[in-house]
Amino acid sequence: MVTHIREAMDRLHHRGVPAPPPSNTDKRHPRKNYREARQYWHNKGKDAGVFHFACWNAKGHAHDKWLRSTGPYSHFLSKDMVGYGSWQFGARVRFLQDMAPVQQAMSLWFETVAPAKYEAYRQHVDTMAEADTGLSAFKFTSNMSFLGLAYLKNIQAHNHKDKGGVRDGWVGMTCVGEFKGGELCFPDLDVKLRFLPGDIILFRSCILQHFVRATIGERSSLVFFSHSSAETRVQNAQFMEEGSEELEKARQEQEDALAKKRAHLEKYKAYSHLPQYPTKKEDLTQKQMDRARRRKIRFLAFARKEEKRGEVASEEVAKIENMPDWSFYELNLIELARWEKGLYPFAPTGSKRKRSESQREVNSPVALRDETPVRAVSEDRASGSPEYVPAEDGSESEDVDESPGIEETTSDSEENA
């Protein structure tokens, strides 16, 4: 089985299908660690990244998935499964065909470990395959019980739980390669398991923190998972019985979500009279810079689409490309409240947040609006930094890094160090 998996992985690589980088928003894969790993393995002629071959809900549209659904559970095939061009499609299909014996073996062990859960998972896969999700074209085994397969190649991640999976749900993992180390660790249980090539491990990844210890050598892993089950709320009304309790719950959830979104937008409208804050690079933390960079990417993608339609000139698109990332940062509600009062918007968490009194006065919304003087912000005599004025609700900042600093191995379940 190990030889079969390695041959399938090598075939996919030689067909010119590179492993995609992890998402910028995925805290399990720090960008700095990934870039270092990618550079290291590329120098050796190897690849590094993570594939997600899955039938799942697109996380980028989670805010309106109830309305966007074209099938049950708002699921459709992932981009890694269908490919980025027709020339890649055959190689991806061949790889998934090669994974059929592995999927079958994983399902047999799943049936042995948790028979009731296995049956529920298998029936759910059959339901998704019969619906218009496209999964039926990739269902190569009759006992297929997982909707997704994550293929991790030479990649690291932080200790985590799989929040995107089914609550109390299961995952199955196996690995291949020539390496030392790579034990599977469960900090909650204070357990460390030896994880050798060809071993199969099943556990509940949504309730147990887990990671794979650092390895020496090349290591790839396969993680079988599901992002929905028969217990997950069905997100599209056409797949519910009219008058049923499930349909009423789903409609109520939709109304609540829309009301929450409208209330949030109304809070921002209260500050629409403020001029744009002249954000500088030194104002922002790394997480805020990342958020500004993602916002620039969205702006640029939209501008390019409008350029193709002839609505935006190419000069405007070039102007957006040349704008610095930090200029796209959007103040949150707490920062807007400080800004309206003429205070420095950002909490003073370090030397980068220190501002002179003259700078704050020039950049205040009042000064930008009518050049009237602004009351000075008191200075902390010990540090010389602006006095921090908390929001009315007592909160500080929405940017709190909760990810623990432990390396691990997982995609939707485990990652390779």
N, C-alpha and C positions, 0 to 999 in steps of 0.2 A: 504493500500500500504506500509506503514512504517513497519508494522508487517511482511509482505511478504518479504521485503528487508532484514530485520534483520535475519529472519529465513534462507534465502539463504546465507547470510554472515556467520552465525554460522555453517551451514552445510559444507561450504567450509573449514572453519577452523578445524572442527572436523574430516574432512577427511584427515587431515595431510598436507594441502597445505599452507605453510607459505607465508606471504606477503613479496615479495622481497624488498631489500633495494633500495633506489634511486641510480641513476647513480653517480659515483664519479665526473663526469664532470657537473652535473646538479647544477647550482648555486642557484636554487630555494630551494634546500634541503641541507643546510650546514651539513657536516658530523658530526661535533661536536653536533649540535642540534639533529640530528637523533639518534646518539648513546645514548644520554641522554634519549630521548623519548623511544627508544627501551628497555633500561635497566629498566626504570620506569614501563613500561607496562608488560614486561616479569616477573618482580617481582610480578605482580598482576595476572599472568597467562593469559595475553592478548597478542595480536600481534600488531606490528607496521610496516608499510611499504606501498608500492604502487604497485598495479597491473596495467599493460597496456594490456588490451584485444583489439587488434587492427589489422587492415590491413593497413600497412604503409610501408614507405621506411626506411631501416635500416640506422640510422645516421652514424654508423661506416664505411659505404661504400659510403658516400656522394661524395667522390672524384672521383669515377668511376661508379656511378649509371647508367650512360647512357649505359655503356657497359655490366653491370651485369644484367640488367633487363631481366626477363623471362616473363614479363607480362606488361600491360599498367601501366604507372606511377611508374615503378620500385617497385611495392608494393607486399608484401607477408605477411603472418600471423606472428604476434609477438610471441616471445618465451613463454610469459605468456599464450597465447591462446592455444598453442599445448602442453605445459607442458614439464617437464624435464624427464619424464618417463611414460611408458604406464599406470602405476598404478595411476597416477595423471590425466590422460586425461579425464576419465569419470567424475571426480569431477568438472573439469573445464567446460566441456560441460554442465553438470547439472546446474552449476551456471549461465552460459550464457542463458540457457533455462529459468531459473527463472527470469532473467532480461528482458525477452521479453515483459511482460506487462509494465515495466518501460520504455523501449525503445519506445513502442507504445504510451504511454501517453506523453512522451517527444516530439515525432514527431507530435502528434496532437496539442500540444501547439506551436510548431515551425511553423506549418502550419497556425495557427491563428495569430501569431505575425508577421511572414514574409513569406507570401504565395509564392512569386516568388523564394526566396532563398530556401525555403523548397523543392519546386518542383525540382530545380536544384540539390540540395543535394541528394534527393531520386533517381533521374535518374542516378546520378553518382554512388551511391551504387549499383544500378541494373547493371550498366556497369561493375563494379569491380567484382560483383558476377558471371556474365556470363563469365568473363575472367578466366584464369587459376591461380587465386590467392588463391583458397581454401575458399574464403569468403562464397560461396554458402552453405557450410556445416553448417555455423553458422548464417545464415539469417533466423531468426525465426518469423519475422513479415513482412507483405507485405509493410508496410509504413516505414521501416527502413531507416533513413536519415543520420545517422552518422556512420563513418567507425571505430570509436574507443570508448572504454569505459575505463576510468581510475577509479580504485577503491582505494581510499585513506583511510587508517586506522590509526588513531592516529598519525598523522605526521604533521610536520610544514614545512613552506617554506617562502622564502623572497617575498616581493612585486615584481611583474613581469608582463610582457606581454607574451603571448604564441607565441613565435617566430616560432615554428614548425608548427603552424596551417595555415589554408588558409588565405591569405591576406583579411582583412575585414570580416573574417569568423566568424561563430557563434559557441557557445558552450552552452550546457544545463547542469544544475547542480541541484542536490538534496542532502539531507543529512538525516542521522538517528542517533539516540543515545540519551543518557540522559546527558545533559550538560547545562552549563550556558555560555553566551557570544557567540562567533562565528559569529558576524555580518560580512556581506560581504561589503568590503570597496572599493571605487573607488577614489583614490587620485586625479586623473585628474579632476574629477567632484566635488570633495569635498562632496561625498555622502556616507552615511553609511546605509545599509539596514538590517533590522532584518531578520535572516535566520534561521527558525525553522524547526524541523524534518518534512519531507513531502513536504516542499515548493519546487517549481520549479522556477528556475531563468534562463533566456536566455539572453545572451549579446555577444558583439563582443570582444572576449578576446585578439585578436591580436592588437587591437588599444587602448584598455583601460587597464591601470595598475589596478591590483586587488589583494586582499589578504583577508583572513578571520582572524578576530581577535582571540586572545588567548581564549581558552575555559577551563572551569573547568568541568571535567568529560570525559566520553568516547564519541568520535564522529567519525563517518565514513561518507564519501561522495562519490557520483558517479558523474563523469564528462563525458559527451558525447561530442566527438570532431571528427574532420576530418583533416588529414594532406594533403589532396589533394582535388581538385574539378575539374569540367569540364573545368575550366579556367586555371588549372595548366598545365605547359608544359609537354606534353607527352614525356617520356624519351626513348622509344624504337621505332626504325624505323618500325618494322613490324606492328605496330598499326597506322601508318600514311599512307596516300595516296601518292604514288610516284609522285613527281613533285609539291606537295602542298607547300604552303608558310610555314606551320607549320613544315614540314619535313626539309626544308632548314634552318629555324631558329634553329631547334634542332641540325642539323649537324654543323652549324656555332658555336653554343654554345659548342659543343664537341671539335671542333678544337681550340677554344679560351682557353678552360679549359686545354687542353693538352699542348698548347703553354705556358701558364702561369706556369704550373707545370714544364716544361722543363727549362724555364728561371730561376725559383727558384732553381732548382737543379744545374744549371750552376754557380750560385752565390756561392753555398756551395763548388763546386769543386775548386774554386779559393783559398780556404783555406785548401785543402786536404793535403798540404805539412806540415802542423803544427802538432806537436805531441799532443796527448790528454792532455787536461788541467787536472791537479790533483785536481779535485773539492773536497772541504771539506764541511761538514755539515753546518758549520757556514757561508759559502759563500752564501747559498741559502735562499730565502724567503719561506714561507709556500706554495705558489702557485708553485714555482719552484720545491719544494720537491714533491708536488703532481704529477707534470709532470714527474719527474724522476721515481717516484714509478710506474706510469702507463707504462712507457717505460720498466722498469724491468719486469712487468707482461707480456708484449708482448714478450720480449726476452725469458722469462721462458716458456711461452706457446709454442713458436716455438721450443725451445730446447727439450721439452717433446715429441713433435710430431716426431722430428728427432730421439729421443731415441727409440721410438716405431719402427721406421723403421730400426734401427740398425746403423744409421749414426753418432750418438753421444753417447759417453760412459756415464754411469750413474754418474761417478765421475765428469764429466763436468757439468752435470745438478745440482749436489749438490753444486758445486763451485759457480754457478750462484745464487742459492738459498741463499747462505751464504754471498754473496757480499752485502754491504750496499746500500740502495736505492740511496743515493746521488751520488754514483759512476756512475750511469746510466744517469746522467744529460748531455744533449747535448747543447752546446753553440749555441745561435742564431747568426744571421749575425752581429748584432751590437757588441756582446760580442767577436765574432771571430776577428772583426776588431781591437778592443783594444788589444786582445791577440797577434795578429800578430805584433803590434807595441811594444810589451814588457810591456804593461800596465796591471794593474789589470783589468780583464774583466768585473767585476760587478760594477754597479753604487753604490757609497757610500751613501746608504739610512739610515744607522744607525750604531750602535756600532758593529753589527755582520759583517759589511762590512769593518771594520778597519783591515788593514794588515801592518805588519812591512816591512820596506824597504828590509831587508834581505830576508824575505819570498818571496816577489815579485821577487827579483833577482834570487833566486834559482828556482822558479817555472816558470820563463819566458820561452817562446818557444825557444829563442836563447840559454839560459843556458842549457835547456834540450837537445838541438841539438848538440852544440859543446863546451859548458861550457865557452863561451866567456862572458865577463862582459856585463851587460845590463845597459843602462842609468837609473839613479834613477828617480822615479816619485816624483814630487814636493809634499810636504806635506802642508796641510792646517794648518797654525799655530794655529788657534783657536781651531780646533777639533782634529788635528793630523791624520785625515783620508786622504787617497790618493785623489789627485785632480781628479775630474770627467771630463773625456774627452768625449764629446758627439759624436755620429755618424755623418757622413758627411751630412746626411739629416736632422740633428738637432733633431732627435727623441731620446728617452731615452730607454725605455724598452717596450717589448711587453706584459709584465705582469701587466696589470692595472685592478684592481678589480673595476668593474663598478656596481656590485650588491649593491643596497641600503640596509641599515641595518634595514629593516622592516620585521617583521614576518608576514607570511600569510599562506593560506591554498590552495594548488593546486597541480596538477600533470601536466596534460597538460592544466589545467585550474585553479585548486584551491587546496589548501592544508589545512590539519587540524592541528590546533595548539594543 
